[in-house]
């Protein structure tokens, strides 16, 4: 495996159709919006989906959600402690934060990609180490091209949860969805941090593959099958470690504007891709 030696920038264009892409728990689980009314999908939610796709590909993942985990561990601490070399690097005379970080990056692709804070109880008193790993893959919050319209509907529970329970007015609830919206998010892969975590060119290809198929095996009540779709992935590989251009300048190469007053599909948007000298764009269709 070869360590990544070329800076990478990327962008993903996706659509939401009658779904809640990322509910806000502080706002009744309504789809997230910024103060301008544009929809948002948090970077944390996007990384969760990337982790799930990598897990589906058979990769070893440290931060697994309870509904998708593939091992018997019920916490991050137990998953880390089950690794014999990690346990050795966290205790006694062999205690070493650098070695702990190296082993964790070697074992789990999400740690060497996104980084991780290992801070468990007992860490300053001989019971472990407190270790922070900075990952080379950074991802922005996804933001909709236009302000989104949110539709809300009232729902009721049709069955009792307990025997002899009488359903009352408190069994009602609300569901919220975005009828249609086009979102875009950007990301970058830093070569200097890749060297520190051991992130390789092969790992970068796996990240690219996960972006193309981001919403496969991701259906839920809030996101029915087919309601979330990746349309395009734009992938820029620079010719050097530091890159010929800043990530901000590269991300501005992509311009999306609506063609109609009320767009109903991606065809109602004009996507324009500009160029920078010496920088090649790979354009991939979503799956």
C-alpha positions in Angstrom: 0.0 0.0 0.0 1.3 3.5 -0.9 0.8 6.5 1.3 -1.3 9.2 -0.4 1.0 11.8 -2.0 -1.5 13.9 -3.9 -3.9 16.3 -2.4 -7.5 15.5 -3.2 -10.7 17.7 -3.3 -14.2 16.4 -4.0 -17.8 17.5 -4.2 -21.0 15.5 -4.2 -24.4 16.6 -5.6 -27.4 14.8 -4.2 -31.1 15.1 -4.2 -33.8 14.6 -1.6 -37.4 13.6 -2.6 -40.1 13.4 0.0 -37.7 12.5 2.8 -36.1 13.8 5.9 -32.3 13.8 5.1 -31.2 14.8 8.6 -33.6 15.6 11.4 -32.8 18.2 14.1 -33.5 16.7 17.5 -33.7 20.2 19.0 -36.5 21.2 16.6 -38.9 18.3 16.7 -36.8 16.3 14.3 -37.7 18.7 11.4 -35.2 18.7 8.5 -32.2 20.9 9.4 -32.2 24.4 8.0 -29.9 27.4 8.3 -31.2 30.9 9.1 -31.6 31.6 5.3 -34.0 28.6 5.0 -31.5 26.4 3.1 -31.5 22.7 4.1 -28.5 21.2 5.8 -27.1 17.7 6.4 -24.5 17.7 9.1 -21.0 16.5 8.4 -21.4 14.0 11.2 -24.4 12.4 9.4 -22.5 12.2 6.2 -19.5 10.5 7.9 -21.9 8.0 9.5 -23.2 7.0 6.0 -19.6 6.7 4.7 -18.7 4.5 7.7 -21.7 2.3 7.0 -20.8 2.0 3.3 -17.2 1.1 4.2 -18.6 -1.5 6.7 -20.7 -3.0 3.9 -17.5 -3.2 1.8 -16.0 -5.4 4.6 -13.7 -2.7 6.1 -12.9 -2.6 9.8 -14.8 0.3 11.4 -14.2 1.6 14.9 -17.3 3.9 15.3 -20.1 1.5 14.6 -23.8 2.4 15.2 -25.8 0.0 17.3 -28.1 -1.0 14.5 -25.3 -1.7 12.1 -22.5 -3.2 14.3 -20.9 -6.4 13.1 -19.2 -7.4 16.4 -20.3 -8.2 19.9 -18.9 -5.0 21.5 -21.4 -2.5 23.1 -19.1 0.5 23.4 -16.0 2.1 21.9 -14.1 1.3 25.1 -14.8 -2.4 24.9 -13.9 -2.5 21.1 -10.6 -0.8 21.8 -9.8 -2.9 24.8 -10.4 -6.1 22.8 -7.4 -5.2 20.7 -4.5 -6.8 22.6 -1.8 -4.5 21.3 -3.9 -1.4 22.0 -4.5 -2.6 25.5 -0.8 -3.1 26.0 0.0 0.4 24.7 -2.4 1.9 27.1 -1.1 0.5 30.4 2.0 0.2 32.5 5.5 0.8 31.3 4.5 0.2 27.7 2.1 3.1 27.8 2.5 5.2 24.6 0.1 7.7 23.1 2.0 7.6 19.7 2.0 3.8 19.6 -1.7 3.7 20.6 -2.6 6.1 17.7 -0.5 4.2 15.2 -2.1 0.9 16.1 -5.6 2.4 16.0 -5.0 3.9 12.6 -3.6 0.6 11.3 -6.6 -1.3 12.6 -9.6 0.9 11.6 -10.1 2.8 8.3 -12.4 5.4 9.8 -9.8 6.3 12.4 -7.1 6.9 9.8 -9.6 8.7 7.6 -11.6 11.0 9.9 -9.5 10.8 13.1 -10.8 9.9 16.6 -10.6 11.0 20.2 -9.8 8.1 22.5 -10.8 9.4 25.9 -12.0 6.7 28.3 -12.6 6.7 32.0 -9.4 6.0 34.0 -7.2 7.4 31.3 -5.0 9.7 33.5 -4.6 7.2 36.3 -2.9 4.3 34.7 -6.2 2.8 33.3 -5.6 3.9 29.8 -4.4 6.7 27.6 -6.1 9.9 26.3 -5.3 10.1 22.6 -6.4 12.4 19.8 -5.9 11.5 16.2 -6.4 14.1 13.4 -7.7 12.5 10.2 -6.9 13.7 6.7 -10.4 13.5 5.3 -12.5 16.6 6.1 -16.1 17.0 5.0 -18.3 20.1 5.0 -22.0 20.3 6.0 -24.2 19.6 2.9 -26.3 22.7 2.0 -29.3 22.8 -0.4 -28.9 25.0 -3.5 -32.2 26.7 -2.7 -34.3 27.2 0.4 -36.3 24.1 1.2 -40.0 23.7 1.7 -40.9 21.4 4.7 -44.1 19.4 4.7 -45.4 18.2 8.1 -48.1 15.6 8.7 -49.7 14.3 11.9 -49.5 10.6 12.6 -51.1 8.4 15.3 -50.1 5.2 16.9 -52.6 2.4 15.9 -51.6 -0.2 18.5 -51.0 -0.4 22.2 -47.5 -0.8 23.5 -48.6 -2.6 26.8 -51.4 -5.0 27.6 -54.7 -3.3 28.6 -53.4 0.1 27.6 -55.9 2.6 26.4 -54.7 4.8 23.6 -55.3 8.5 24.2 -54.6 11.8 22.6 -50.9 11.5 23.6 -50.4 8.8 20.9 -50.2 11.4 18.2 -47.0 12.6 16.6 -45.5 14.5 13.6 -43.5 13.5 10.6 -41.6 16.1 8.5 -40.1 15.8 5.0 -38.5 17.8 2.3 -40.6 17.5 -0.9 -37.6 18.1 -3.1 -34.2 19.6 -2.8 -30.8 19.5 -4.3 -27.9 19.5 -1.9 -24.1 19.7 -2.3 -21.3 19.0 0.0 -17.5 19.4 -0.3 -14.5 17.6 1.1 -10.8 17.4 1.0 -8.0 14.9 1.8 -4.8 16.3 3.3 -1.6 14.5 2.4 0.4 15.7 5.5 -2.2 14.2 7.9 -2.4 11.1 5.6 1.3 10.5 6.2 0.7 10.6 10.0 -2.3 8.2 10.0 -1.1 5.9 7.3 -4.0 6.8 5.0 -3.2 5.3 1.5 -4.2 5.8 -2.1 -6.2 2.6 -1.8 -8.1 4.2 1.2 -8.9 7.2 -1.0 -10.4 5.0 -3.6 -12.6 3.4 -1.0 -13.8 6.8 0.2 -14.6 7.7 -3.4 -16.5 4.5 -3.9 -18.5 5.1 -0.7 -19.5 8.6 -1.9 -20.8 7.2 -5.2 -23.0 4.7 -3.4 -23.6 6.8 -0.3 -27.3 6.0 0.2 -27.2 2.3 -0.6 -28.5 0.2 2.3 -29.5 3.4 4.1 -33.3 3.3 3.9 -35.5 4.1 7.0 -38.9 5.4 7.8 -37.7 9.0 7.3 -35.7 8.1 4.2 -37.6 5.5 2.1 -35.7 3.6 -0.5 -35.0 5.8 -3.5 -35.7 9.1 -1.8 -32.0 10.0 -1.4 -29.9 9.9 -4.5 -26.3 10.8 -5.3 -26.2 12.3 -8.8 -22.6 13.3 -9.4 -19.3 13.0 -7.6 -16.6 15.5 -8.6 -13.0 14.3 -7.8 -10.0 16.5 -8.2 -6.5 15.0 -7.7 -3.7 17.6 -7.5 -0.3 17.1 -9.0 1.5 17.6 -5.6 1.2 17.0 -1.9 0.1 20.5 -1.1 -1.9 21.0 -4.3 -1.7 23.6 -7.0 -4.7 25.5 -5.6 -6.5 26.0 -2.3 -9.5 23.8 -1.6 -11.8 26.9 -1.5 -10.8 27.8 -5.0 -11.3 24.3 -6.3 -14.7 24.0 -4.6 -15.8 27.2 -6.3 -15.4 25.5 -9.7 -18.8 23.9 -9.3 -21.8 26.2 -9.9 -25.4 25.0 -9.6 -28.4 27.3 -10.4 -32.1 26.5 -10.9 -33.6 26.9 -14.3 -37.3 27.2 -13.1 -39.0 29.0 -10.3 -40.1 25.7 -8.6 -37.6 22.9 -9.5 -39.0 19.4 -9.2 -36.0 17.4 -10.4 -32.2 17.7 -11.1 -33.1 18.5 -14.7 -34.5 21.8 -13.5 -31.0 22.8 -12.5 -28.0 24.0 -14.6 -24.7 22.5 -13.4 -21.6 24.3 -14.7 -18.1 23.1 -14.0 -15.2 25.5 -14.5 -11.6 24.6 -14.9 -8.2 25.5 -13.4 -5.0 25.1 -15.4 -3.3 21.8 -14.7 -6.1 20.4 -12.6 -8.2 17.5 -14.0 -11.7 16.8 -12.9 -13.0 13.2 -12.7 -16.8 13.3 -12.9 -18.6 10.1 -11.7 -22.3 9.2 -11.7 -23.9 8.2 -8.5 -25.2 4.7 -8.1 
